[in-house]
Amino acid sequence: LLNSYCNIKRNEVFKQRICMQTLRSIVFEWRKILQEPIRQTAAFQYLMKQYRKHQVAERDVCKNSKQLKSLADTYLIYLQTTGR
């Protein structure tokens, strides 16, 4: 029982790391594109609000967590290809 609990916790931490990598990558791409401080943009504030909101929901086994991760990854790819 303890072993399965530890595996669940490790899996949860791994998912959070992947989500944070995606978030950092999106912010990195925005910094390359925008000329103003990123934290003051409405887009950044919205993105952070959504990440915080869904981070809590993910812990409660949110059904849409895979869809949200996929959407974030798609947006990151869009930024990477159009920012060059």
C-alpha beads as a LAMMPS data file, in Angstrom:
LAMMPS data file: protein, C-alpha beads

84 atoms
83 bonds

1 atom types
1 bond types

-500.0 500.0 xlo xhi
-500.0 500.0 ylo yhi
-500.0 500.0 zlo zhi

Masses

1 110.0

Atoms # bond

1 1 1 0.000 0.000 0.000
2 1 1 2.791 2.415 0.908
3 1 1 4.640 1.533 -2.286
4 1 1 1.615 2.305 -4.461
5 1 1 1.096 5.594 -2.592
6 1 1 4.735 6.532 -3.259
7 1 1 4.327 5.693 -6.943
8 1 1 1.243 7.908 -7.150
9 1 1 3.129 10.765 -5.476
10 1 1 6.103 10.334 -7.853
11 1 1 3.771 10.326 -10.825
12 1 1 2.075 13.502 -9.572
13 1 1 5.445 15.246 -9.131
14 1 1 6.510 14.136 -12.614
15 1 1 3.314 15.573 -14.144
16 1 1 3.851 18.865 -12.326
17 1 1 7.434 19.060 -13.624
18 1 1 6.262 18.519 -17.195
19 1 1 3.604 21.215 -16.797
20 1 1 6.156 23.624 -15.340
21 1 1 8.539 22.938 -18.232
22 1 1 5.773 23.801 -20.673
23 1 1 4.929 26.968 -18.739
24 1 1 8.583 28.052 -18.655
25 1 1 8.946 27.378 -22.361
26 1 1 5.880 29.471 -23.198
27 1 1 7.198 32.359 -21.089
28 1 1 10.625 32.010 -22.745
29 1 1 9.042 32.290 -26.199
30 1 1 6.998 35.312 -25.116
31 1 1 10.165 37.014 -23.863
32 1 1 11.759 36.540 -27.276
33 1 1 8.722 38.029 -29.041
34 1 1 7.557 40.831 -26.728
35 1 1 9.500 43.993 -25.989
36 1 1 7.831 44.777 -22.671
37 1 1 8.165 43.124 -19.254
38 1 1 6.272 39.844 -19.438
39 1 1 4.750 39.935 -15.934
40 1 1 2.773 43.062 -16.720
41 1 1 0.985 41.648 -19.753
42 1 1 -2.611 40.491 -19.560
43 1 1 -1.657 37.282 -21.373
44 1 1 0.907 36.336 -18.716
45 1 1 -1.474 37.095 -15.876
46 1 1 -4.198 35.020 -17.535
47 1 1 -1.816 32.121 -18.170
48 1 1 -0.607 32.088 -14.561
49 1 1 -4.167 32.259 -13.257
50 1 1 -5.148 29.279 -15.423
51 1 1 -2.088 27.249 -14.430
52 1 1 -2.765 27.842 -10.742
53 1 1 -6.452 27.052 -11.130
54 1 1 -5.840 23.805 -12.990
55 1 1 -2.922 22.766 -10.820
56 1 1 -5.367 22.457 -7.936
57 1 1 -7.892 20.681 -10.166
58 1 1 -5.239 18.205 -11.351
59 1 1 -4.683 17.069 -7.795
60 1 1 -8.362 16.205 -7.641
61 1 1 -7.986 14.016 -10.740
62 1 1 -9.272 16.544 -13.217
63 1 1 -10.621 14.870 -16.348
64 1 1 -9.438 17.719 -18.534
65 1 1 -5.808 17.761 -17.372
66 1 1 -4.574 15.876 -20.450
67 1 1 -6.551 18.169 -22.712
68 1 1 -5.146 21.261 -21.000
69 1 1 -1.591 19.915 -21.251
70 1 1 -2.134 19.188 -24.925
71 1 1 -3.482 22.694 -25.502
72 1 1 -0.466 24.236 -23.747
73 1 1 1.924 22.093 -25.802
74 1 1 0.158 23.077 -29.023
75 1 1 0.387 26.757 -28.111
76 1 1 4.089 26.360 -27.313
77 1 1 4.740 24.790 -30.713
78 1 1 2.820 27.634 -32.345
79 1 1 4.972 30.201 -30.527
80 1 1 8.180 28.386 -31.410
81 1 1 7.358 28.216 -35.107
82 1 1 6.006 31.741 -35.536
83 1 1 8.544 33.499 -33.336
84 1 1 11.460 32.833 -35.652

Bonds

1 1 1 2
2 1 2 3
3 1 3 4
4 1 4 5
5 1 5 6
6 1 6 7
7 1 7 8
8 1 8 9
9 1 9 10
10 1 10 11
11 1 11 12
12 1 12 13
13 1 13 14
14 1 14 15
15 1 15 16
16 1 16 17
17 1 17 18
18 1 18 19
19 1 19 20
20 1 20 21
21 1 21 22
22 1 22 23
23 1 23 24
24 1 24 25
25 1 25 26
26 1 26 27
27 1 27 28
28 1 28 29
29 1 29 30
30 1 30 31
31 1 31 32
32 1 32 33
33 1 33 34
34 1 34 35
35 1 35 36
36 1 36 37
37 1 37 38
38 1 38 39
39 1 39 40
40 1 40 41
41 1 41 42
42 1 42 43
43 1 43 44
44 1 44 45
45 1 45 46
46 1 46 47
47 1 47 48
48 1 48 49
49 1 49 50
50 1 50 51
51 1 51 52
52 1 52 53
53 1 53 54
54 1 54 55
55 1 55 56
56 1 56 57
57 1 57 58
58 1 58 59
59 1 59 60
60 1 60 61
61 1 61 62
62 1 62 63
63 1 63 64
64 1 64 65
65 1 65 66
66 1 66 67
67 1 67 68
68 1 68 69
69 1 69 70
70 1 70 71
71 1 71 72
72 1 72 73
73 1 73 74
74 1 74 75
75 1 75 76
76 1 76 77
77 1 77 78
78 1 78 79
79 1 79 80
80 1 80 81
81 1 81 82
82 1 82 83
83 1 83 84
